[in-house]
Amino acid sequence: MTPSNYVFDIDLDDFEEKVLKASHQTPVLVDFWADWCSPCLFIDPILKEIIKEYQGKVLLAKLEVDEGENMKLAGKYKVRGFPTIMLFEEGIEVERFSSARPKSFIVDFIEANSRILVLD
């Protein structure tokens, strides 16, 4: 998998394949975001930097909640605010956080909650 494949957009139609099924092999962070949300825009480059540093050991799926029927996923997972970042492993949500956070918080979040992440 190349670095450009570590971060990708998802929608309601491919959520099961690209998040739930993929998370059996590699942890997947899902960023529930909206383009009108300032904290979402703030955290985006931080998430992408972290994912690049993990070099494929963690993936980032970006779900824009205002596109198509994506709000149905936000409802299904009881997302109450944006951004909400969820960690999926083995097809289930392991943990989540909301709001923009610093890089150190996000790295600690991933490492504290991942059961299948292989660290160097």
N, C-alpha and C positions, 0 to 999 in steps of 0.2 A: 504494500500500500504506500502510495507517495504522499508527501506532506499535503498536497492539495486535496487529497481524499480524506484527511483527518477531520475536516470541517465541511459540513454539507447541510443544505436546506432539506427539510422534510415537510410533509403535509399529512392530512388525515389518511390518505390512501396508501402511503408507504411507511407509516409509523410502525406497523407490526414488523415489516421486513427489515427496515433500516435501524430500528431501535430495539424492539423486543427480541427478535431472532439474533441480531448482531451482538447483543449484550451477553449472549451465552459464550462468546469468544473473547470479546473486548469490552471493558466498561464504556458506557455511553452516557455523556452528559447531554441533557436536553435543555435548551434555553428557550423557555416560553417568553416571547418578547413582542413588542409592538413598535412600529416606527415613530409613533408620537410620544414615546416614553423616554424621557431624558436619562434616567438611570439605566435603561436598556442600552442606549447608545454609549454610555460611559463604560459599562462592563464588557461590551462586545470585544474591543481590542485586547483587553486583559485576558478574557477567555481564550481568544485565538492564540495569544502569545504562550499561554500555559499549554495548550494542546500541541502547539508546535514543539515545545520543549519535551513533551512526553513521547514524541516521535512514534505515534501510532499505538501507544500502550493505553491511551484513552482517546475516545472520539467525541466530537461535538456536533450534535444535531440541532439546527436552528429552526424553531417553529414560530413563524409569524402568525400570531393569533387572529389577526384581522383579515387574513387571506382565506378565501374559499370557506370551507367548513371546519377550519382548524379550531375554532372556538369550542367545538364539540369535545375535542381532546382536553382543552383547558377545563371544561366542565366535568368531564369524566374523572380527571385527576384533582379536582377541587382546587384549582389554582385561584387564589384570591387577589393577587397583585402581580405586577410585572416590574422587573423580570423575576421569574421563578426558575431556578436551576435545579433539575432533578438528576440524580445518578441512578442509572439502571444497570443491573447485572443479573444474568441468568433469567432474563425476561421479566424481572420485577423492579419496582422502584425501591431503592435501598434507603435513600435519604434525600432531603431537599433543603434549599435555602431561598430566601427572597431578598430582593433589593440589591443594589450595587454594593460590592464588597472589594476590599483590596486583594491583590495577588496572593499575599501570604495566607489570607483566610481561605481562599479557594483551593490553594495547594494543600493546606492542612485538611480541608473538607474532603478532598479526593482521597488523600492518603489515610485518613482516619476511617473512612466509610467503605473503601473498596476492599472486597474480599478476594478478587481475582487479579488485581493489578500486580504485575511483576515489576519490581523495582530493581534498578541496577545497584 
